[in-house]
Amino acid sequence: MSRMPFSVLGGCALALLLFWLLALLVSPPEEEFDLLDAAMTLTMVEAPEPIEEEPAEAPAEAPLPPPTEAVQPPLPEPTPPMESSITLPEPELPPEEREPVELDESLPELTEAVAEPEPEPEPQPEPQPEPAPAPQPDPRPAPEAPPVESSAPAAPSQAATEPAPQGPVDVGEVTPTNRVPPDYPARAQRRGMEGHVELQFVIRPDGSVDPSSIRIIDAQPRSVFDTAAQQAVARWQFEPANQLRRARQRLEFQLR
């Protein structure tokens, strides 16, 4: 039991010794300076005695002049503007040299806004034209028989022509003898549009079409192929007849 205090004291002493040695290692070394003894010589000098000077009489003070009022000097009058008869020429500036600017004359190509085409119905098959009737041979005139003299008066001719009805007769679709194809509109061709037009018109007795009677019954799309169809039908030619006929025709416009 008596060794414990001694061991604790020895450990503390050893720890303090280690800390002291560590402080010596960390601290920088101190430089040693040599002290020089400077010898100083002293001399004794007697100071001169001060000479007493008699005070000089002060001069009599001169009387102060009376204060004078400060007079402001008159302001100078403004000088009138000088009118000179000499005219200075205006300096001519040298013309500025501007570099020619090249204008880009190439304009972008204008593209027409293509509207979305309306959904088109399924194209119906174009009706095949009826075969034209074969030309009939011209009837040759029969040889004239010699006139037979008869005393009986000639009977009146019973083949009287019946008057033709005034109104046109509906004949439906009639095959023309001269069919002029319609011109495809350029606007519809650029847009890739197809359609049909159904017309009704009156055929004259000579086989020509009355342009004022052309009526549009159905068109798909509207107002696209109407004008081209009317102009084409107005130039068609049909077989002549003894009366007016009302016909109907359907024109198909398809891109080939």
C-alpha positions as CSV (number, residue, x, y, z in Angstrom):
1,M,0.0,0.0,0.0
2,S,2.9,2.3,0.6
3,R,4.1,1.9,-3.0
4,M,1.1,3.4,-4.6
5,P,1.7,7.1,-3.5
6,F,5.4,6.8,-4.6
7,S,4.4,5.4,-8.0
8,V,1.8,8.1,-8.5
9,L,4.3,10.8,-7.6
10,G,7.0,9.2,-9.8
11,G,4.5,9.1,-12.7
12,C,3.6,12.8,-12.3
13,A,7.3,13.8,-12.1
14,L,8.0,11.8,-15.3
15,A,5.1,13.4,-17.1
16,L,6.2,16.9,-16.1
17,L,9.8,16.1,-17.3
18,L,8.5,14.9,-20.6
19,F,6.4,18.1,-21.1
20,W,9.4,20.3,-20.2
21,L,11.6,18.4,-22.7
22,L,8.9,18.8,-25.4
23,A,8.7,22.6,-24.7
24,L,12.5,22.8,-25.2
25,L,12.3,21.0,-28.5
26,V,9.4,23.2,-29.8
27,S,10.8,26.6,-28.6
28,P,13.3,28.3,-31.1
29,P,16.9,28.8,-30.0
30,E,17.7,32.2,-28.5
31,E,20.4,34.2,-30.3
32,E,23.2,35.5,-28.1
33,F,24.2,39.2,-28.5
34,D,27.6,40.6,-27.4
35,L,27.1,43.7,-25.3
36,L,29.5,46.5,-26.3
37,D,30.7,49.1,-23.8
38,A,30.8,52.5,-25.4
39,A,33.2,55.0,-23.7
40,M,31.9,58.6,-23.5
41,T,34.1,61.6,-22.8
42,L,32.6,64.5,-20.8
43,T,34.1,68.1,-20.8
44,M,33.1,71.0,-18.5
45,V,32.4,74.4,-20.2
46,E,31.5,77.6,-18.3
47,A,28.5,79.4,-19.6
48,P,28.9,83.2,-20.4
49,E,27.2,85.7,-18.1
50,P,24.1,87.3,-19.5
51,I,24.4,91.1,-20.5
52,E,21.7,93.2,-19.2
53,E,20.2,95.5,-21.9
54,E,18.3,98.7,-21.1
55,P,14.7,98.6,-22.3
56,A,14.1,100.9,-25.3
57,E,11.3,103.5,-25.0
58,A,8.2,102.4,-26.9
59,P,7.2,104.9,-29.6
60,A,4.0,106.9,-29.1
61,E,1.0,105.3,-30.7
62,A,-0.2,107.2,-33.7
63,P,-3.9,108.1,-33.7
64,L,-6.1,105.8,-35.8
65,P,-7.6,107.3,-38.9
66,P,-11.4,107.7,-39.0
67,P,-13.1,104.8,-40.7
68,T,-14.1,105.5,-44.2
69,E,-17.2,104.1,-45.9
70,A,-16.4,101.6,-48.6
71,V,-17.6,102.9,-51.9
72,Q,-18.7,100.2,-54.4
73,P,-17.3,100.8,-57.9
74,P,-19.9,101.4,-60.6
75,L,-20.8,98.3,-62.6
76,P,-19.6,98.3,-66.2
77,E,-22.2,98.8,-68.8
78,P,-22.8,95.8,-71.1
79,T,-21.1,96.2,-74.4
80,P,-23.5,96.3,-77.4
81,P,-23.2,93.5,-79.8
82,M,-20.7,94.1,-82.6
83,E,-22.2,94.1,-86.0
84,S,-19.7,93.1,-88.5
85,S,-20.1,93.5,-92.2
86,I,-17.7,90.6,-92.9
87,T,-19.5,87.4,-93.6
88,L,-17.6,84.2,-93.0
89,P,-18.1,81.6,-95.6
90,E,-19.6,78.4,-94.4
91,P,-17.0,75.6,-94.3
92,E,-17.6,73.0,-96.9
93,L,-17.6,69.6,-95.4
94,P,-15.9,66.9,-97.4
95,P,-18.4,64.4,-98.8
96,E,-18.7,61.3,-96.7
97,E,-17.6,58.2,-98.5
98,R,-20.1,55.5,-97.9
99,E,-19.4,52.0,-98.8
100,P,-21.9,50.6,-101.2
101,V,-24.2,48.2,-99.5
102,E,-25.2,45.2,-101.5
103,L,-28.8,44.6,-101.3
104,D,-30.0,41.0,-101.0
105,E,-32.6,40.9,-103.8
106,S,-33.2,37.3,-103.4
107,L,-36.6,37.0,-101.9
108,P,-37.8,33.8,-100.2
109,E,-40.1,31.8,-102.3
110,L,-43.7,32.4,-101.4
111,T,-45.5,29.2,-100.7
112,E,-49.2,29.2,-100.8
113,A,-50.8,28.0,-97.7
114,V,-52.5,24.7,-98.5
115,A,-55.8,24.3,-96.8
116,E,-56.6,20.9,-95.6
117,P,-58.9,19.3,-98.2
118,E,-62.3,18.3,-97.0
119,P,-62.9,14.6,-96.9
120,E,-64.0,13.6,-100.3
121,P,-66.6,10.9,-100.9
122,E,-65.6,7.7,-102.6
123,P,-65.4,8.4,-106.4
124,Q,-68.2,6.8,-108.3
125,P,-67.3,4.9,-111.4
126,E,-67.5,7.1,-114.5
127,P,-70.4,6.0,-116.6
128,Q,-69.2,4.5,-119.8
129,P,-70.4,6.4,-122.8
130,E,-72.9,4.5,-125.0
131,P,-71.5,3.3,-128.2
132,A,-72.2,5.7,-131.1
133,P,-74.7,4.4,-133.6
134,A,-73.2,3.0,-136.7
135,P,-73.5,5.4,-139.6
136,Q,-76.3,4.3,-141.8
137,P,-75.7,4.1,-145.6
138,D,-77.1,7.0,-147.5
139,P,-80.3,5.8,-149.3
140,R,-79.9,6.0,-153.0
141,P,-82.7,7.7,-154.8
142,A,-85.0,5.2,-156.6
143,P,-85.3,5.6,-160.3
144,E,-88.1,7.9,-161.2
145,A,-91.0,6.2,-162.9
146,P,-92.5,7.9,-165.9
147,P,-95.4,10.0,-164.9
148,V,-98.7,8.4,-165.6
149,E,-101.3,10.6,-167.0
150,S,-104.5,10.4,-165.2
151,S,-107.6,12.4,-165.5
152,A,-108.4,12.1,-161.8
153,P,-107.3,15.0,-159.7
154,A,-104.4,14.4,-157.3
155,A,-105.5,13.6,-153.8
156,P,-104.5,16.0,-151.1
157,S,-101.4,14.9,-149.2
158,Q,-102.3,13.3,-145.9
159,A,-98.8,13.3,-144.5
160,A,-99.2,16.5,-142.5
161,T,-96.4,17.4,-140.1
162,E,-97.5,17.4,-136.6
163,P,-96.5,20.5,-134.5
164,A,-93.6,19.9,-132.1
165,P,-94.3,20.4,-128.4
166,Q,-93.1,23.8,-127.1
167,G,-91.5,22.5,-123.8
168,P,-88.3,20.5,-123.7
169,V,-88.5,16.8,-123.3
170,D,-86.5,15.0,-120.6
171,V,-84.1,12.6,-122.2
172,G,-81.7,11.9,-119.3
173,E,-78.1,11.2,-120.2
174,V,-77.4,11.6,-123.9
175,T,-74.1,10.7,-125.6
176,P,-72.7,13.8,-127.4
177,T,-71.4,13.5,-130.9
178,N,-68.7,16.1,-130.2
179,R,-67.5,15.9,-126.6
180,V,-65.0,18.7,-125.5
181,P,-63.1,17.7,-122.4
182,P,-63.1,20.2,-119.5
183,D,-60.0,22.1,-118.5
184,Y,-58.6,21.0,-115.1
185,P,-58.4,24.1,-112.8
186,A,-54.8,25.0,-112.0
187,R,-55.7,25.8,-108.4
188,A,-57.2,22.4,-107.9
189,Q,-54.4,20.7,-109.7
190,R,-51.8,22.3,-107.5
191,R,-53.6,21.2,-104.4
192,G,-54.3,17.7,-105.7
193,M,-58.0,18.0,-105.5
194,E,-60.5,15.7,-107.3
195,G,-64.3,15.8,-107.6
196,H,-67.3,15.8,-109.9
197,V,-70.0,18.1,-111.2
198,E,-73.5,17.1,-112.3
199,L,-75.2,19.5,-114.7
200,Q,-78.6,19.9,-116.4
201,F,-79.0,21.7,-119.7
202,V,-81.2,22.1,-122.8
203,I,-80.3,20.8,-126.2
204,R,-81.5,22.8,-129.2
205,P,-83.1,21.2,-132.3
206,D,-79.8,21.7,-134.2
207,G,-77.9,19.7,-131.5
208,S,-76.1,22.6,-129.8
209,V,-76.4,23.4,-126.1
210,D,-78.1,26.5,-124.8
211,P,-75.5,28.1,-122.5
212,S,-78.1,30.1,-120.6
213,S,-79.9,26.8,-119.6
214,I,-76.9,25.2,-117.9
215,R,-77.6,24.5,-114.3
216,I,-75.4,22.9,-111.6
217,I,-77.3,20.2,-109.7
218,D,-74.5,18.7,-107.6
219,A,-70.8,19.6,-107.2
220,Q,-68.2,18.2,-104.9
221,P,-66.3,20.2,-103.8
222,R,-68.3,23.4,-104.2
223,S,-67.2,26.2,-106.4
224,V,-64.0,24.4,-107.6
225,F,-64.9,22.7,-110.9
226,D,-68.2,24.5,-111.7
227,T,-66.9,27.1,-114.2
228,A,-64.7,24.5,-116.1
229,A,-67.7,22.1,-116.4
230,Q,-70.1,24.8,-117.7
231,Q,-67.6,26.0,-120.3
232,A,-67.0,22.5,-121.6
233,V,-70.7,21.5,-121.8
234,A,-71.5,24.7,-123.7
235,R,-69.3,23.5,-126.5
236,W,-70.8,20.0,-126.8
237,Q,-72.7,18.9,-129.9
238,F,-75.5,16.4,-130.0
239,E,-77.6,14.8,-132.8
240,P,-80.2,17.2,-134.1
241,A,-83.9,16.6,-133.4
242,N,-87.2,18.2,-134.1
243,Q,-87.7,19.4,-130.5
244,L,-86.0,20.7,-127.4
245,R,-84.5,18.2,-125.1
246,R,-83.5,18.5,-121.4
247,A,-80.5,16.3,-120.6
248,R,-78.3,15.6,-117.5
249,Q,-74.6,14.9,-117.5
250,R,-72.0,14.1,-114.8
251,L,-68.4,15.1,-115.3
252,E,-65.6,13.5,-113.2
253,F,-62.4,15.5,-112.5
254,Q,-59.6,13.1,-111.6
255,L,-55.8,13.6,-111.7
256,R,-54.1,11.2,-114.1
